[in-house]
Structure formats: C-alpha cells, structure tokens
Amino acid sequence: MGARARGSSPAIHWWFYAYAVLGVVAGVAYGFLAGWTLSTALEVLIVLSLASTLVYSGVDARDRPLSARGLARAVGLTTATGASFALLAVAIAAIWLLEGHPVVDAEFMVVFGMWLGLAVGAQASLYVAASEEKRTRLADLVKLLTMNQRVLRHNLRNQLSVVDGHLQNLERDAGTDDHDIEVARHHLEKLLETSESARRILNIWESDERRALDAAAVVAAAAERAQDDYPDADIGLGASEDATVSAHPALEDAVYELLSNAVEHNDDDVSVSASVRNPPGREVVIEVADTGPGVPASERQVFDQPEETSLSHASGLGLWFVYWTVRESGGRVAFDDTSGGQVSVRLPDADGRQSPWASLLGR
C-alpha cells in the first residue's frame, strides 16, 4: 500500500473541518435555545473548545502520509466515536429519568458528549489508521527484504560467478597484463564482496540469537585475523579486563570489521589497538582505537538517521555490519575522534544483574 505524498491530501480531511464548523453552530444554537447566562456561556465555550481541536485534527490529517482509504477509515472511526459518546449521554439522561432523578442540561450533555467523542476519536482514529498503514508497510518491507536476500544469495551471486569464470578464460587467452580485464575483475570482486556483506547483514537482521561470549577472547581472535590479512599493519591488543558479554555470534566479525576499517582507511604507518573494559554497571566496552583522524563525520552520522539518503550514506557496508551486529546484541556504537580515532562498542554484561525496571523497559 503506497502512502500518498505529503501535501497532496484528498478532500476527505475536510470532514474534520466540517465537524469543527458544526460544533460551533451546535454550541451557539444551544446558547440561544437555553438562554444566555454565565453558566450557559461557559458550556458553549467548552463545546467551542472541543470543536477547535477538530481544526487541528484536520491539519494533522492533511499532513499525515495517509492513503485516501486510511483517511476515510479515520473519518468513519471519528464519526462512530462521536455518535457513541452522544448515545452514552442520552442513555445516562434516560437512566436518571427512569430512576426519578431530575435531568438537568440534557441538551448540553448530548452536545458535549458528541463533540467530546469527535475530538477524542479524531486523534485516536488518525493514530490507529497511521499505525495500521505503517504496520502493513513494514510487513511489505520484510517481504521485500526476504526477496532481496534470496536474489543476493542465489541469483546475483550465481550470475557473478559465471562472469568471473568467463573473465578467467579471457585472462588465459589475453594474458594477465590486459588492463581492461584487471579493471573488470577489480569491480567484479568488489561487487561480490558487497553482495556477501549484504547477505551477512540480512542474516543478522533475521536472527535474534545471543550467546555469552568471552569479550577478551573475541577481540584477540579478531585481532589475529586482521593481522593475518594485513601483515604489514601495526595491530595490537591493549590491556583487557575479564568480561563476558551477551551478544550475537557475529561479534568477532564485527570487531574484525572495525580493525580492518581502521587499517584500510588510514595511512600505512597507522597503529591500531583493541581492548576490553569492564566498568561498574551492566555494560562491557570493547574499544578499537587508531592513530588516524578517525571515522569521517559523514560515515558516523548515518547511524543516527532513520534511513540512508542519496546525499548522506556510508561508503561501504562494513560499518553497517558492525551497527546491525551490535544493535541485535542489545548494544550501541559510539565514535570519538578527540585523540585519534576510537570506536566504542557497548554490550550487555552477561554476568550483570538487570533491574526489574530495566527488564520492563527492554534495556
């Protein structure tokens, strides 16, 4: 279900303005019918105040990215809520009458109930309609991601493997010094790496598995892998404290991504180190620091935005892999470039006791 563009709302939202105008008419008419007194004026003011909130609801309905069907549903729910409140007022007046109690201001009760219901129903129905459409859109997005994962996992990779095989044949025929073949192979390898990274991220997103992991052992294994892949790089282990974290099994790969990112995006003489801190509290901190300028602001800021845009996006998927791994582990990533480059990964302490309030809040 596609959301309509902002500012192109259909005329359905004018129903909220119509209810506001009817509220003003009903309030003033009640004042004339009941006779203008101070108490009547206050009652009319209450009705006018409720009617004015429907103007806001009309503006809100116009600006919300709701479909015409969603807006129609919101108007219908609003009308039903107003009618229900009015019928409730009638029922209360009828009960008082049947019990022999004097019924005072029955007209005001009905008018007040009607527009109270409209005022409350308008905001509630808009929220319900928007939530339903968002839930439907998220369900469609999950289907799309699943489809994309299948394409990345099978179709695209298989096709790229075929291209790679033909490139190998061309290399045998034309020789390894052909510049065009070298460029084509370089871009093909990058595309294969991107495809694999996207597949890994989707696998993490789909999995909610967490394990108790020895943080120091994870960091040491990641540092050893990075040193093997970059033998000329200066990669060391800082002082690490004993700590067990509750994290996704891909945590070692995420730490490796941080180490390799620090090596690849800095000068050759950069020094990189990784360490584990276990401060008091319920979090363990894994730190990856280097002597370079740090992760560029354009790379860091995308993690604080709801989605990537054409003007602001990460240059690769490595940091996104780190982000999703840490997020699915219940942790968070922080950047600090005040003294070189430093990335801190804060993860839940598997040995730490969580307070009941934190459990209820999902923290």
Secondary structure, DSSP 8 states (H G I E B T S, - for coil): -----TT---GGGHHHHHHHHHHHHHHHHHHHHH---HHHHHHHHHHHHHHHHHHHHHHHHHHS---HHHHHHHHHHHHHHHHHHHHHHHHHHHHHHHTT----SHHHHHHHHHHHHHHHHHHHHHHHHHHHHHHHHHHHHHHHHHHHHHIIIIIIHHHHHHHHHHHHHHHHHH-TT-HHHHHHHHHHHHHHHHHHHHHHHHHHHH----EEEEHHHHHHHHHHHHHHH-TTSEEEE------EEEE-TTHHHHHHHHHHHHHHTS-TT-EEEEEEE--SSSEEEEEEEESS--S-HHHHHGGGSSS--SSS--SSSHHHHHHHHHHHTT-EEEEE-TTSEEEEEEEEBTTS---HHHHHHT-
